[in-house]
Amino acid sequence: MKSTILSITNKKGYNLHASLELPANQKPNYYAVFAHCFTCSSSLIAVKNVSRALTNHGFGVVRFDFTGLGRSEGEFAESHFSANVEDLIAVYNFMLENYEAPVLFVGHSLGGAAVLAAASKLPEVKAIATISAPAEVSHVKHLFSHQLEEAEAKGDVKVNIGGRPFVIDDEFVEDFDKTDLPAIVRSLRRPLLIMHAPFDTIVGIENAQKLYNSAIHPKSFVSLDGADHLLSDTKDSLYVGDIIGAWVQRYFEPMENRMLDTEGEQLVAHLNLKEDHFTTNMQTKDHAMIADEPLSFGGDNFGPGPYDYLSASLAACSAMTVKLYAERKKWNLDEVFVYVTHSKKHTDDLMLDVEKPGRIDHMSKKLKFVGDLDEGQRNRLTEIAAKCPVHKTLQSEVVIVTKRIKED
């Protein structure tokens, strides 16, 4: 996942720290903006994982820190709800002027409420997704409710939220009561996806119900069963990103992934050494994939390994070739299963007569045919499977030319 650091000036003149995440080909089809949760930052691992998943669906994703949080300028007391909405609009305008207008807003917790409010002011935003969002902006006041009277009396007061100290004032507190979020949702009339964990102990599931009932179709709800409020488990945040990426495709025109402008590349792979262990994003003209290494090898196991893809290529090509042959012969083949295993074996174990004995790559391919076939037909289909194009490529002499593309 390619990350470009952006500095975005908001309405008050503060610089907001932002990261633009790009798909493997560095050429997103669309742009999205991600708003983090209350007192969090854009560096939260859940934010990164959702962004990663969205890049695999062709999106460029801007994740940024609200005023006074993370690496953005300003004080936390200035990061009230209205300021969050203004920050989102500032990010939108920056992208509009320097890249393209974002068409998808995604928000987590109070960030979910903020994207709803901001999108209501930005008709060009085509779809909105919320994650564990409250139905009332004032919901967050319970986090420092025991110190509200002190804030009203003294003005500035230090509060403890989630084990971290912040300074707030009475304006900060009062701002949370100014927004009628259900009314905003009712007036949106744009595709809305609401995602929430049924046993969220921070923002209860009743908030999702209220938002959903307030919204006008097209609206969708996805239960994040088993997840906590912060999506602490990696599998939950990746799931959220994948669901949003798949859901939103219905509302945008499908586009081909643009490859590198060199000599007609058919696939591009990208690995960011500063962000990832071995997780590699890949794109073809129409599809996106992830390759990784298992945890035992120091990877994150977010996708199949390189040799898994090699074996999958052989298995898929064998199945397709068998299908075409059986259809041409009008044989009653209903299903074909191909099992492929890759390993290293010694030539002596394989009883191969070679000039230099040693360990070589060995691929085992086993087939199972389902259908009304006689023994002769099954044997012939087995022979045909060994003649598929990928099988032939792997057994032939392959020339691979490696060149370096000059950096921009």
HELIX and SHEET records of a PDB file:
HELIX    1   1 ILE A   45  THR A   55  1                                  11    
HELIX    2   2 PHE A   76  GLU A   78  5                                   3    
HELIX    3   3 PHE A   81  ASN A   98  1                                  18    
HELIX    4   4 LEU A  110  ALA A  119  1                                  10    
HELIX    5   5 VAL A  137  GLN A  147  5                                  11    
HELIX    6   6 LEU A  148  LYS A  154  1                                   7    
HELIX    7   7 ASP A  170  ASP A  175  1                                   6    
HELIX    8   8 LEU A  181  LEU A  188  1                                   8    
HELIX    9   9 GLU A  206  SER A  214  1                                   9    
HELIX   10  10 THR A  234  VAL A  248  1                                  15    
HELIX   11  11 GLN A  249  TYR A  251  5                                   3    
HELIX   12  12 LEU A  295  PHE A  297  5                                   3    
HELIX   13  13 PRO A  306  LYS A  329  1                                  24    
HELIX   14  14 GLU A  375  ALA A  385  1                                  11    
HELIX   15  15 PRO A  389  GLN A  395  1                                   7    
SHEET    1   A 8 LYS A   2  THR A   9  0                                        
SHEET    2   A 8 ASN A  15  LEU A  22 -1                                        
SHEET    3   A 8 PHE A  59  PHE A  64 -1                                        
SHEET    4   A 8 TYR A  30  ALA A  35  1                                        
SHEET    5   A 8 LEU A 104  HIS A 108  1                                        
SHEET    6   A 8 ALA A 127  ILE A 131  1                                        
SHEET    7   A 8 LEU A 192  HIS A 196  1                                        
SHEET    8   A 8 LYS A 219  SER A 223  1                                        
SHEET    1   B 2 VAL A 157  ILE A 161  0                                        
SHEET    2   B 2 ARG A 164  ILE A 168 -1                                        
SHEET    1   C 3 VAL A 268  HIS A 270  0                                        
SHEET    2   C 3 THR A 280  GLN A 283 -1                                        
SHEET    3   C 3 ALA A 288  ALA A 291 -1                                        
SHEET    1   D 2 ASN A 332  HIS A 346  0                                        
SHEET    2   D 2 ARG A 359  ASP A 372 -1                                        
END                                                                             
